[in-house]
Every structure is written in C-alpha cells, then in structure tokens.
Amino acid sequence: MVNIKIKMFLWMKLFSIILFFIWISCSDNNLSHVCSDPEGSEDITISRCNGLDNWDRCYFCFGGEKINNTDTCLFNNCFKLYAASKDSSWIFWSWYFTGGCTYGTIADVGSVSCLGDVKSKPLLPRFGYQVTPQSGHGYVVSFPDGTYGRFFIQGILKNSAGRDTSVYMTRQYPF
C-alpha cells in the first residue's frame, strides 16, 4: 500500500514538472531579441529653444561641432528642437548656420526598441528638412557629403506642469 502511494506521488510530481515546462514554453515572452546601442553612440539631452536663453542646449550636430580652419562655419550638420510657442508641437528642424555651413535632411524610420534597431538607411524621398519627434522612434539623417547619422528618442521629459521640456536621445555618427 505504501509502495503504491509512493508511485502515485512520483507520477504526480513528474506530471507537474511536465506541465510546468509546457507552460514555460508557451509563454509569450520573447527573449530572443536583445537590443543594445552600438559602439560609438552617445546619450544627449536637448531642450526646446527659448530664444537666446538656452541656444547652446537646443541644437544637436553630427560630425563634431568644430570644423576645419578654412571654413567659417562653427557648427555643421545641425538640427534644432523648435516650437513656435509653448503650446505648439515640437519639430526637429534642419538648421543652417551662416558662413559656409552645411545642413542635412532627416527621416523617421518608425518605432524601434533602441538605436541598434535603426539598421538601414531609408530611400531619399523619405528625407525632409523637419520631423515631429516621437518617443520610441528611430531617425536617420543624411548630409550633402554622402554621410549618414542616426538617433533614437528614448523619452520626452516633462516639467512639473506636465509640459514637454527636453528630449533624451542616443545618437551615432557616422552610420
């Protein structure tokens, strides 16, 4: 009688283990995709331009800010986070500083998990001079010299009143 109870106990334990493994294998958690930022990328925070108050924090440039001595441009391949008023929508706007600067175009490649998921360059007709920034989206920028950069918006930061104040992103150049 004791022998039968031990056998039933072992069969129930085996059956429970089998059900557990079936349950785990049917889980909808997909752990096969791990997203990481590529080597050479950097995290930056950009604020909306408020006239001359924060001009140095509302632009982001690709390829380094200073360029060669023969050019009169201090900033090259830059974009500005701009809104016409506190209540209007933000845009990333290709910004041209005078004096021989170059500027680029930008394309939204849609929702991605991180910068590493921005893997290809869109066709040229998708590029424009401005886009509306969206959290969780990837972007590719194109420049006249044939180089490309990319960035990913990790989040849009808000102030205590609930208004958007800054964009937190990861960028990489060249791409």
GROMACS elastic network, one bead per residue, 0.5 to 0.9 nm:
[ bonds ]
;  ai    aj funct       b0    kb
    1     4     6  0.52922   500
    1     5     6  0.65283   500
    1     6     6  0.88615   500
    2     5     6  0.51561   500
    2     6     6  0.62781   500
    2     7     6  0.87013   500
    3     6     6  0.52032   500
    3     7     6  0.62892   500
    3     8     6  0.87394   500
    4     7     6  0.50589   500
    4     8     6  0.61402   500
    4     9     6  0.85138   500
    5     8     6  0.50915   500
    5     9     6  0.60309   500
    5    10     6  0.85762   500
    6     9     6  0.50371   500
    6    10     6  0.61712   500
    6    11     6  0.86224   500
    7    10     6  0.51374   500
    7    11     6  0.61588   500
    7    12     6  0.86112   500
    8    11     6  0.50716   500
    8    12     6  0.60979   500
    8    13     6  0.85308   500
    9    12     6  0.51748   500
    9    13     6  0.61715   500
    9    14     6  0.86402   500
   10    13     6  0.50431   500
   10    14     6  0.61170   500
   10    15     6  0.85098   500
   11    14     6  0.50534   500
   11    15     6  0.60219   500
   11    16     6  0.85467   500
   12    16     6  0.60853   500
   12    17     6  0.86131   500
   13    16     6  0.50725   500
   13    17     6  0.62475   500
   13    18     6  0.86773   500
   14    17     6  0.51368   500
   14    18     6  0.62290   500
   14    19     6  0.86787   500
   15    18     6  0.51320   500
   15    19     6  0.62335   500
   15    20     6  0.86269   500
   16    19     6  0.51097   500
   16    20     6  0.61104   500
   16    21     6  0.87629   500
   17    20     6  0.50058   500
   17    21     6  0.63517   500
   17    22     6  0.86820   500
   18    21     6  0.52995   500
   18    22     6  0.62742   500
   18    23     6  0.86508   500
   19    22     6  0.50577   500
   19    23     6  0.61003   500
   19    24     6  0.86649   500
   20    23     6  0.50760   500
   20    24     6  0.62679   500
   20    25     6  0.87215   500
   21    24     6  0.50573   500
   21    25     6  0.61626   500
   21    26     6  0.86258   500
   22    25     6  0.52118   500
   22    26     6  0.62922   500
   22    27     6  0.88609   500
   23    26     6  0.52400   500
   23    27     6  0.64639   500
   24    27     6  0.52842   500
   24    28     6  0.89532   500
   25    28     6  0.84748   500
   26    29     6  0.87632   500
   27    30     6  0.81158   500
   29    32     6  0.89740   500
   30    33     6  0.68363   500
   31    34     6  0.70496   500
   35   113     6  0.65677   500
   35   114     6  0.61189   500
   35   115     6  0.81624   500
   35   116     6  0.62630   500
   35   117     6  0.69381   500
   36   113     6  0.87406   500
   36   114     6  0.65270   500
   36   115     6  0.72588   500
   36   116     6  0.56094   500
   36   117     6  0.81883   500
   37    40     6  0.86096   500
   37    41     6  0.67011   500
   37    42     6  0.88150   500
   37   114     6  0.64726   500
   37   115     6  0.53666   500
   37   117     6  0.84238   500
   37   170     6  0.80330   500
   38    41     6  0.59347   500
   38   115     6  0.71878   500
   38   116     6  0.57217   500
   38   172     6  0.80271   500
   39    42     6  0.88328   500
   39   172     6  0.86054   500
   40   171     6  0.88033   500
   40   172     6  0.64484   500
   40   173     6  0.79377   500
   41   115     6  0.84279   500
   41   151     6  0.87642   500
   41   170     6  0.65045   500
   41   171     6  0.54663   500
   41   173     6  0.75830   500
   42   169     6  0.83121   500
   42   170     6  0.54141   500
   42   171     6  0.55342   500
   42   172     6  0.66037   500
   43   168     6  0.73184   500
   43   169     6  0.56521   500
   43   171     6  0.65133   500
   44    60     6  0.86004   500
   44   167     6  0.83188   500
   44   168     6  0.60046   500
   44   169     6  0.55156   500
   44   170     6  0.62317   500
   44   171     6  0.76329   500
   45    57     6  0.78917   500
   45    58     6  0.86790   500
   45   166     6  0.64806   500
   45   167     6  0.55658   500
   45   169     6  0.62454   500
   45   170     6  0.87290   500
   46    49     6  0.89643   500
   46    57     6  0.56583   500
   46    58     6  0.51457   500
   46    59     6  0.68501   500
   46    60     6  0.72511   500
   46    80     6  0.87400   500
   46    81     6  0.71507   500
   46   165     6  0.87068   500
   46   166     6  0.54550   500
   46   167     6  0.52203   500
   46   168     6  0.65890   500
   46   169     6  0.80435   500
   47    50     6  0.87183   500
   47    54     6  0.77805   500
   47    55     6  0.89670   500
   47    57     6  0.57487   500
   47    59     6  0.81508   500
   47    81     6  0.68023   500
   47    82     6  0.88364   500
   47   165     6  0.59800   500
   47   167     6  0.63951   500
   47   168     6  0.89456   500
   48    54     6  0.81763   500
   48    55     6  0.88688   500
   48    57     6  0.79731   500
   48    58     6  0.54476   500
   48    59     6  0.87502   500
   48    80     6  0.80914   500
   48    81     6  0.51731   500
   48    82     6  0.56461   500
   48    83     6  0.69569   500
   48    90     6  0.78384   500
   48   164     6  0.85881   500
   48   165     6  0.63988   500
   48   166     6  0.63591   500
   48   167     6  0.83330   500
   49    52     6  0.77937   500
   49    53     6  0.77574   500
   49    54     6  0.61534   500
   49    55     6  0.60276   500
   49    56     6  0.87904   500
   49    57     6  0.76272   500
   49    58     6  0.51037   500
   49    59     6  0.80915   500
   49    80     6  0.75858   500
   49    81     6  0.63164   500
   49    82     6  0.57548   500
   49    83     6  0.74761   500
   50    53     6  0.56852   500
   50    54     6  0.61251   500
   50    55     6  0.72473   500
   50    58     6  0.84459   500
   50    82     6  0.85382   500
   50    83     6  0.88156   500
   51    54     6  0.70043   500
   51    55     6  0.67250   500
   52    55     6  0.52967   500
   52    56     6  0.85871   500
   53    56     6  0.85585   500
   54    57     6  0.55081   500
   54    58     6  0.65986   500
   55    58     6  0.55980   500
   55    59     6  0.71219   500
   56    59     6  0.65372   500
   56    60     6  0.89602   500
   57    60     6  0.78778   500
   58    79     6  0.84711   500
   58    80     6  0.58194   500
   58    81     6  0.55785   500
   58    82     6  0.78581   500
   58   166     6  0.87621   500
   59    78     6  0.65068   500
   59    79     6  0.55733   500
   59    81     6  0.64721   500
   59    95     6  0.83344   500
   60    65     6  0.87256   500
   60    77     6  0.84907   500
   60    78     6  0.55269   500
   60    79     6  0.54831   500
   60    80     6  0.66075   500
   60    81     6  0.84272   500
   61    64     6  0.65513   500
   61    65     6  0.62261   500
   61    75     6  0.72011   500
   61    76     6  0.64573   500
   61    77     6  0.54272   500
   61    79     6  0.62676   500
   61    80     6  0.88257   500
   62    65     6  0.73132   500
   62    76     6  0.72335   500
   62    77     6  0.55182   500
   62    78     6  0.64074   500
   62    79     6  0.87720   500
   62   141     6  0.88969   500
   62   148     6  0.88380   500
   62   149     6  0.68815   500
   62   171     6  0.86015   500
   62   172     6  0.79585   500
   62   173     6  0.60716   500
   62   174     6  0.79771   500
   63    66     6  0.86142   500
   63    67     6  0.86172   500
   63    76     6  0.75511   500
   63    77     6  0.72226   500
   63   149     6  0.85585   500
   63   173     6  0.62091   500
   63   174     6  0.72704   500
   64    67     6  0.72323   500
   64    75     6  0.79828   500
   64    76     6  0.75941   500
   64    77     6  0.86748   500
   65    74     6  0.65594   500
   65    76     6  0.61146   500
   65    77     6  0.83649   500
   65    78     6  0.84625   500
   66    69     6  0.89035   500
   66    73     6  0.79743   500
   66    74     6  0.54377   500
   66    75     6  0.60446   500
   66    76     6  0.75367   500
   67    70     6  0.85683   500
   67    71     6  0.70403   500
   67    72     6  0.86345   500
   67    73     6  0.72402   500
   67    74     6  0.66123   500
   67    75     6  0.73490   500
   67    76     6  0.73191   500
   68    71     6  0.58663   500
   68    72     6  0.85192   500
   68    73     6  0.87818   500
   69    72     6  0.73286   500
   71    74     6  0.81394   500
   71    99     6  0.76791   500
   71   100     6  0.64101   500
   71   101     6  0.80001   500
   72    98     6  0.84278   500
   72    99     6  0.52677   500
   72   100     6  0.60788   500
   72   101     6  0.77169   500
   73    76     6  0.68121   500
   73    97     6  0.69322   500
   73    98     6  0.67545   500
   73    99     6  0.50991   500
   73   100     6  0.54999   500
   73   101     6  0.50536   500
   73   102     6  0.85345   500
   74    97     6  0.79307   500
   74    99     6  0.84218   500
   74   101     6  0.77661   500
   75    78     6  0.68619   500
   75    96     6  0.85733   500
   75    97     6  0.66729   500
   75   101     6  0.68170   500
   75   102     6  0.86010   500
   76    95     6  0.88016   500
   76    96     6  0.78317   500
   76    97     6  0.75221   500
   76   100     6  0.88739   500
   76   101     6  0.54027   500
   76   102     6  0.56081   500
   76   103     6  0.66133   500
   77    94     6  0.79074   500
   77    95     6  0.76391   500
   77    96     6  0.78781   500
   77   101     6  0.75370   500
   77   102     6  0.56608   500
   77   104     6  0.56747   500
   77   142     6  0.89394   500
   77   143     6  0.69661   500
   78    93     6  0.86070   500
   78    94     6  0.62333   500
   78    95     6  0.54770   500
   78    96     6  0.71808   500
   78    97     6  0.84006   500
   78   102     6  0.82343   500
   78   103     6  0.62319   500
   78   104     6  0.72611   500
   79    92     6  0.60998   500
   79    93     6  0.53465   500
   79    95     6  0.50504   500
   79    96     6  0.83543   500
   79   103     6  0.80518   500
   79   104     6  0.80542   500
   79   130     6  0.87276   500
   80    91     6  0.79349   500
   80    92     6  0.55023   500
   80    93     6  0.51339   500
   80    94     6  0.64222   500
   80    95     6  0.60006   500
   81    90     6  0.67042   500
   81    91     6  0.58300   500
   81    93     6  0.64840   500
   81   133     6  0.87382   500
   81   166     6  0.89077   500
   81   167     6  0.86041   500
   82    85     6  0.88353   500
   82    89     6  0.84740   500
   82    90     6  0.55228   500
   82    91     6  0.53634   500
   82    92     6  0.63231   500
   82    93     6  0.68301   500
   83    86     6  0.69099   500
   83    87     6  0.80760   500
   83    88     6  0.58429   500
   83    89     6  0.59607   500
   83    91     6  0.64174   500
   83    92     6  0.89963   500
   84    87     6  0.81827   500
   84    88     6  0.60964   500
   84    89     6  0.78943   500
   84    90     6  0.80101   500
   85    88     6  0.52686   500
   85    89     6  0.82557   500
   86    89     6  0.83960   500
   86   163     6  0.83226   500
   86   164     6  0.89233   500
   87   163     6  0.84133   500
   89   132     6  0.75713   500
   90   131     6  0.86241   500
   90   132     6  0.60573   500
   90   133     6  0.68865   500
   91   130     6  0.62965   500
   91   131     6  0.54558   500
   91   133     6  0.61247   500
   92    95     6  0.89587   500
   92   106     6  0.85559   500
   92   129     6  0.82519   500
   92   130     6  0.53486   500
   92   131     6  0.53936   500
   92   132     6  0.62287   500
   92   133     6  0.65364   500
   93   105     6  0.87511   500
   93   106     6  0.86224   500
   93   129     6  0.60164   500
   93   131     6  0.69187   500
   93   132     6  0.88759   500
   94   103     6  0.61721   500
   94   104     6  0.60516   500
   94   105     6  0.64254   500
   94   106     6  0.77196   500
   94   128     6  0.86551   500
   94   129     6  0.52577   500
   94   130     6  0.61616   500
   95   102     6  0.86958   500
   95   103     6  0.62188   500
   95   104     6  0.80531   500
   95   129     6  0.86202   500
   96   101     6  0.62917   500
   96   102     6  0.64934   500
   96   103     6  0.55844   500
   96   104     6  0.87879   500
   97   100     6  0.78669   500
   97   101     6  0.57166   500
   97   102     6  0.78877   500
   97   103     6  0.83730   500
   98   101     6  0.60251   500
   98   102     6  0.89485   500
  102   143     6  0.77380   500
  102   144     6  0.73645   500
  103   129     6  0.89590   500
  103   142     6  0.88156   500
  103   143     6  0.65315   500
  103   144     6  0.75193   500
  104   128     6  0.86340   500
  104   129     6  0.72413   500
  104   141     6  0.64604   500
  104   142     6  0.54004   500
  104   144     6  0.67538   500
  105   127     6  0.55842   500
  105   128     6  0.51141   500
  105   130     6  0.73963   500
  105   140     6  0.85142   500
  105   141     6  0.55843   500
  105   142     6  0.52884   500
  105   143     6  0.65875   500
  105   144     6  0.88671   500
  106   126     6  0.81614   500
  106   127     6  0.50049   500
  106   128     6  0.53882   500
  106   129     6  0.60922   500
  106   130     6  0.65541   500
  106   131     6  0.71196   500
  106   139     6  0.68597   500
  106   140     6  0.58264   500
  106   142     6  0.63328   500
  107   121     6  0.89147   500
  107   122     6  0.73441   500
  107   124     6  0.87484   500
  107   126     6  0.58632   500
  107   128     6  0.64577   500
  107   129     6  0.86655   500
  107   130     6  0.83301   500
  107   131     6  0.73010   500
  107   138     6  0.86389   500
  107   139     6  0.55374   500
  107   140     6  0.53550   500
  107   141     6  0.63755   500
  107   142     6  0.84092   500
  108   111     6  0.87531   500
  108   122     6  0.88832   500
  108   126     6  0.81047   500
  108   127     6  0.80726   500
  108   131     6  0.71362   500
  108   132     6  0.86596   500
  108   133     6  0.85221   500
  108   137     6  0.70686   500
  108   138     6  0.61110   500
  108   140     6  0.67107   500
  108   141     6  0.89897   500
  109   112     6  0.82114   500
  109   118     6  0.74379   500
  109   120     6  0.89663   500
  109   121     6  0.86186   500
  109   122     6  0.73688   500
  109   137     6  0.69789   500
  109   138     6  0.54527   500
  109   139     6  0.54765   500
  109   140     6  0.71335   500
  110   134     6  0.88853   500
  110   136     6  0.81336   500
  110   137     6  0.50771   500
  110   138     6  0.58382   500
  110   139     6  0.75998   500
  111   134     6  0.87004   500
  111   135     6  0.83944   500
  111   136     6  0.55798   500
  111   138     6  0.63597   500
  112   115     6  0.75772   500
  112   116     6  0.86673   500
  112   117     6  0.58502   500
  112   118     6  0.70631   500
  112   136     6  0.59932   500
  112   137     6  0.55574   500
  112   138     6  0.59840   500
  112   152     6  0.79776   500
  113   116     6  0.79562   500
  113   117     6  0.63310   500
  113   118     6  0.88818   500
  113   136     6  0.66462   500
  113   137     6  0.80058   500
  113   138     6  0.85323   500
  113   152     6  0.86422   500
  113   154     6  0.88244   500
  114   117     6  0.55782   500
  114   118     6  0.75043   500
  114   136     6  0.75988   500
  114   137     6  0.83536   500
  114   138     6  0.76056   500
  114   151     6  0.89212   500
  114   152     6  0.62719   500
  114   153     6  0.82822   500
  114   154     6  0.75911   500
  114   170     6  0.83353   500
  115   118     6  0.55270   500
  115   119     6  0.84081   500
  115   138     6  0.67029   500
  115   139     6  0.88375   500
  115   150     6  0.75255   500
  115   151     6  0.61277   500
  115   152     6  0.51049   500
  115   153     6  0.84589   500
  115   170     6  0.66435   500
  115   171     6  0.73628   500
  115   172     6  0.83223   500
  116   119     6  0.67086   500
  116   152     6  0.88438   500
  117   120     6  0.88485   500
  117   138     6  0.79263   500
  118   121     6  0.81996   500
  118   138     6  0.60297   500
  118   139     6  0.73916   500
  118   140     6  0.78286   500
  118   150     6  0.73067   500
  118   151     6  0.80443   500
  118   152     6  0.79940   500
  120   140     6  0.85250   500
  121   124     6  0.86283   500
  121   140     6  0.66095   500
  121   141     6  0.87461   500
  121   142     6  0.88749   500
  121   148     6  0.81126   500
  121   175     6  0.88288   500
  122   125     6  0.82899   500
  122   126     6  0.65943   500
  122   127     6  0.78557   500
  122   140     6  0.76534   500
  123   126     6  0.59383   500
  123   127     6  0.76634   500
  124   127     6  0.55387   500
  124   128     6  0.87951   500
  124   142     6  0.86770   500
  125   128     6  0.78847   500
  127   130     6  0.86070   500
  127   140     6  0.84631   500
  127   141     6  0.78374   500
  127   142     6  0.77837   500
  128   131     6  0.74453   500
  133   137     6  0.77973   500
  133   153     6  0.76074   500
  133   156     6  0.88220   500
  133   167     6  0.83800   500
  134   137     6  0.57198   500
  134   138     6  0.86737   500
  134   153     6  0.68480   500
  134   155     6  0.81613   500
  134   156     6  0.79337   500
  135   138     6  0.87505   500
  135   152     6  0.81895   500
  135   153     6  0.51422   500
  135   154     6  0.58749   500
  135   156     6  0.61719   500
  135   167     6  0.83585   500
  135   168     6  0.88528   500
  135   169     6  0.89955   500
  136   152     6  0.69022   500
  136   153     6  0.55001   500
  136   154     6  0.56883   500
  136   155     6  0.69213   500
  137   151     6  0.86704   500
  137   152     6  0.59016   500
  137   153     6  0.58246   500
  137   154     6  0.79827   500
  138   150     6  0.73877   500
  138   151     6  0.58842   500
  138   153     6  0.66092   500
  139   149     6  0.84620   500
  139   150     6  0.55513   500
  139   151     6  0.53364   500
  139   152     6  0.62329   500
  139   153     6  0.84085   500
  140   148     6  0.69014   500
  140   149     6  0.57947   500
  140   151     6  0.65969   500
  140   152     6  0.89636   500
  140   175     6  0.85996   500
  141   147     6  0.85016   500
  141   148     6  0.54995   500
  141   149     6  0.50973   500
  141   150     6  0.59195   500
  141   151     6  0.82737   500
  142   145     6  0.85401   500
  142   146     6  0.69443   500
  142   147     6  0.61229   500
  142   149     6  0.66618   500
  142   150     6  0.88474   500
  143   146     6  0.56657   500
  143   147     6  0.55462   500
  143   148     6  0.62622   500
  143   149     6  0.85012   500
  144   147     6  0.73649   500
  145   148     6  0.89408   500
  147   173     6  0.84734   500
  147   174     6  0.65326   500
  147   175     6  0.74197   500
  148   173     6  0.68300   500
  148   174     6  0.56479   500
  148   175     6  0.52405   500
  149   171     6  0.74869   500
  149   172     6  0.57645   500
  149   174     6  0.50549   500
  150   170     6  0.84927   500
  150   171     6  0.57264   500
  150   172     6  0.54750   500
  150   173     6  0.66829   500
  150   174     6  0.78865   500
  150   175     6  0.64056   500
  151   169     6  0.67141   500
  151   170     6  0.54165   500
  151   172     6  0.62580   500
  151   173     6  0.88212   500
  152   168     6  0.87233   500
  152   169     6  0.54889   500
  152   170     6  0.52900   500
  152   171     6  0.64748   500
  153   156     6  0.76198   500
  153   167     6  0.69465   500
  153   168     6  0.60507   500
  153   170     6  0.66225   500
  153   171     6  0.88014   500
  154   167     6  0.78300   500
  154   168     6  0.56261   500
  154   169     6  0.51655   500
  154   170     6  0.71660   500
  155   166     6  0.85653   500
  155   167     6  0.60915   500
  155   168     6  0.52822   500
  155   169     6  0.70083   500
  156   164     6  0.65536   500
  156   165     6  0.74501   500
  156   166     6  0.58485   500
  156   168     6  0.61111   500
  156   169     6  0.87761   500
  157   163     6  0.83647   500
  157   164     6  0.58185   500
  157   165     6  0.57319   500
  157   166     6  0.50834   500
  157   167     6  0.60681   500
  157   168     6  0.71895   500
  158   161     6  0.76664   500
  158   162     6  0.53766   500
  158   163     6  0.51609   500
  158   165     6  0.52183   500
  158   166     6  0.70077   500
  159   162     6  0.53288   500
  159   163     6  0.55390   500
  159   164     6  0.65148   500
  159   165     6  0.61711   500
  159   166     6  0.89028   500
  160   163     6  0.75025   500
  161   164     6  0.89965   500
  162   165     6  0.89047   500
  164   167     6  0.82434   500
  172   175     6  0.65666   500
